Amino acid sequence: MERVGQTLGQGRLTSHLSTEEIIQKILADSDVATFIAKEGLDQLAIKRSLPKFNQYLIEREKFLTQDQTYLAKGYQPILAMNEGYADVSYLETAELKYRQQERDVLSRIRLLNLPKSYRQVTIEDIALDDLKRIPVFDALVDFVNHYPQGQSKGIYLYGDMGLGKSFMMAAFAHELSKKKEVSTTLVHFPSFAIDIKQAIKTGEVKEEIDRLKLAPVLVLDDIGAEQTSSWLRDEVLQVILQYRMQEELPTFFTSNYSLADLEKKMAQVKDNDEAWPAKRVMERIRYLAREIHLVGENRR
């Protein structure tokens, strides 16, 4: 019994008590008493379990008081059976599970040349004070709710600057990651157009294109704001869209241009009329996404 008392007395909760007082204090604890009754421990098993009971009480106090010396952050100490007597185990807390789930959600939102804060935008952050915004909101939510059983057709969202098109797409990506555990790549297309030209020097053009080709869900943001070139249109954008069309991969767009106006812009390259190549690209965009016009006041 003395050896047991020495072991138990190492805890700061009981170091000032006698062995008998320590044992009485341990066995009087409601968690310990409940565990003993539940597991049907006999006197021998109880005696062998006393050091672990004491460890549990010490760890529980540290956990409840958020003691800095508590090493198992995010895990709650519990009593569990181990080879016939009590042991201390650790159970993942609801808070830790939430934080891990949120990290997983954010990790599936891939931003290329867009603000990092977009990862934090949720569907609840979309302002619906203007009724004209509701059709866009409903279309995005409907896509999430029916993915992947529903149609893979995306949305071509266009409208004036400052209406929140990119913001709404970021919220959509968050919702898709949260509810369906799907990765979405959002890329600022004008910046990508510059990066892809730089990639020619490093021989990484294919890698840059594949990042967009293979994305489970892709959002091409601000398309039409880039400087148009035949190479970018036909050798980059069309390649990406052709693959996604064949593989039926959901593709979304935001733009200041309607589809008709974007086609006109893509057809004008250095004062040359390239209507046919532009039409080929636009056919793929129209196949991948349905056009929705966002109207309202500038929110910037």
N, C-alpha and C positions, 0 to 999 in steps of 0.2 A: 504493500500500500504506500510505503514511503517513496518508492521509485515513481509510482503513479503521481503522488503529490508533488514531487520535484518537477516532473514533466508538466503538470497542469500549472504549477506556480510560475512557469516561465512567462505566462501571458500577463500583460499589463492590467487586465481587468481583475485578475485574481491573485496577484503577487503578494498582497498584504493579508491574505486569508490563510487559515489553516487548511490542511488537506480535507478534513471532513466538511468544512464550510465551503470549500471549492466544489466538492462533489454535490453537496446539497444545492448550491446555486446553479450548477449546470443542469441537474436533473429537474429543477423547478422551472426551468425555462420552457415556455409553451411550445416552441418549435421542437426542442429536444424531446419533450414528453410526448408530443404528437407522433414524432418519428419512431420512438420506442414502441408505442402502442400499435402503430400501423405495421411495423415490421415484426412485431412479436418477439422482441429481443429478450433473452433470458439474462440472468444476473451475470454470467460469465461474459456474454457478448457485450453487455452494458459496461462492465469493467474494462474490457479491451477497447471499447469505443470512447472511453472518457477523454483521452488526449485529443481525439478528433472532434468530439463535442466542444471541447474548450477552444480548439482552433476555429471551429465554425463560429462560435460566439464572438471571438476576436475579429475575424474577417467580416462578419455581419455588421459589427459596429463601425468598422472602417468604411464599409460600403455605404451604410446609411448616413454617416456623417461626412462622406466624400473626403475622407482622410487622404492626404497627399502620399502617404506611404502605402496605400492600397495599390497593388500592382496589376490586378485584373480589371483594368478600366473597361467599363461597358459590360461586365459580367457579374452576375449576382451569385454569391455563395449559397449552396444548397447542401443538404445532407443526402447521402446516397449509400446504398449497401455496396460493400466490396469484400468478397470472400468471407462472408459471414459476420462482418461487423461494419460499423459506420465509417464513412469517409467523407471528405469535403470535396464537392465537385462545383463546377461553375456553369451557370446558365446564362445564355445571351439575353440581354435585356431588350425590352421593346424599343427603347431609345436607340440602342446600338443597331438593331435591325433596321429602324427607320433611316438612320444615317447611312448605313451601308446601301440600302435600297436607293436612297437619293443620289449617292455617289454613282451607283450603277446607271441610274437614269441619265445623269449628266454626262457620263462617259460615252453614252451612245449618241450624243449630239456633237457632231464634228463641224467646226466652224473654220472656214478658210477665208481670211481677210474680212472678217466680220467681228463686231465687238464681243469680247468674252462674256459680257453681261447678258448676252442673248441666251446663254445656257440656263439662266435663272428665270427666264420669262415663262409663265404658265398660262394656261387657257383662261384662268380667273383674272389675269391681268389685262385681258382685252376689254377695252371700254366699249360698251354697247349703248351709250347714251344717245347715239344717232341711229335711228332705225334702218338707215341705208347700209349700215355695216352688218346687220344681222344675216343677210343671205350668205355673205362670205364666211362668217362665223359658223353658220349651220352647215355649210358645205365642208369645211375643214373637220368639224366634229363628226359629221356623217362618214367621212372617209375613215377616220380613226375607228369608229364604232364597227364598221363593216370590213375592216382590213383583217386578214387578207382574202376573206371569202368574196368580198365585193369586187367590183370592177377596179382595175389598176389605173384607170384614167386619172391623171392629176388635174391641177388647176393652173391656168394662166391668169394671174391676177395683175391687172393693170390699172393705173390711175395716176393722178398728179403726185408730185413729190410731197412728202410729209404727212401722208395719210395713214402711215403705219403698216404698209404692206410687208416689209421685212420683219417687223415686230410680230405680226400675226403669224407669219411662217415659223418664226422661232418658237412661239407658243405651241403651234401645231406639232413641231418636232418634239417638244418636251412631252406633250400629251401622248404622242405615238410611242415614245420611249417608255413612258410610265405605264401605259395600259397594255401595250403589245410587245414591249421589249425589243423594239426595232430601231436600228441605227439609221439616222438621217444625216446626210452631208449637206450643209448649206454653204454655198460658195458665192462670193461677190464676183460676178462674172467679168466686169471690167478689169478688176485686179488680176483675176486668173488669166485674162488675155495678155497682160503684161508679163506675168510669170511664165506662161507657156513659151513666149518668145525668148525669154532668158534661158529657158530649159534647152533650147536648141544648142546653146554653147556648151552645155554640160552633157548633152546626149540623153537627157531624161524626159524627152517629150512623151514617149510612150507611157512612162510611169505616171506622169501628170494626167494624161488622158485617162488612163486606167482607173485612177482614183475616182473619177466622176462616172466613168462607164459602169463600174462594178458596184457603186453605192446602192445598198438595198432601197433607200429612198433618197432622191436628189432634189435639191432646190437650187435652181439657177437664179440668183438674185440680181436684179437691175440689168437684165439682158437688154441690149439695145443702146446702153450708155457707153459701150466700148467703141474703140475706133475700128470701124469695119475694114476687113481685108479679105480678099478671096481665099487666102490660105487659112485664116482663122475660121471663116465660115464653112469652107468645104472640107478642109483636112482635119479640123479639130472639132468644131461644133457638130457638123453632120455625122462624123464618126461616132461621137458620143451618143447622139440621138438615135442613130441607126441601130446601134447595139441595144440600147434601152427599149427601143420599139420592138425589136425581134424577141428580146427576153421578157417583155411586158413588165418592165421595172417602173414603178411609180415615179413620175417626174413632174416637178412643179416649177413655176416661173413667176418672177415679179418683174414688172417693167413700167416705164412711163408711157410706153407705146401700146396702142391696140395692135392686134395681130395684123390688120391691114396696113397700119403705118409702119410696123416693124418690117414687113415684107418690102415696102418701098425703100426703107433705109438700107436693108441688106442688099438691095439691087443696085444701089449707087455706090460704086467703089472707084474712087479717083476719077470721077466724072464719066465713068463707063457704065453703060446700062447692062447689068447682069441679071436680068429678070428671071431667066430660067434657073440658074443655080440657086437664086434666092427662093424661088418657088419650091424647089426640092427640099430645102431646109424647112421651110414653113409647113410643108405637108407633114413632116415628121413631128413638128411642134403641135400641130392641130390633132394629129393622131394621139399624141401623148397626153394632151391637156385640153380641158374645155375653158373657154374664155369667160372671165367674170370681171366686170367693171366695178372698181371700188371708187365711190364718190364721197365727198364730205369736206370738212374744213381741215386746213393744215394743222397738225398736232405737235409740231416741233416747237 
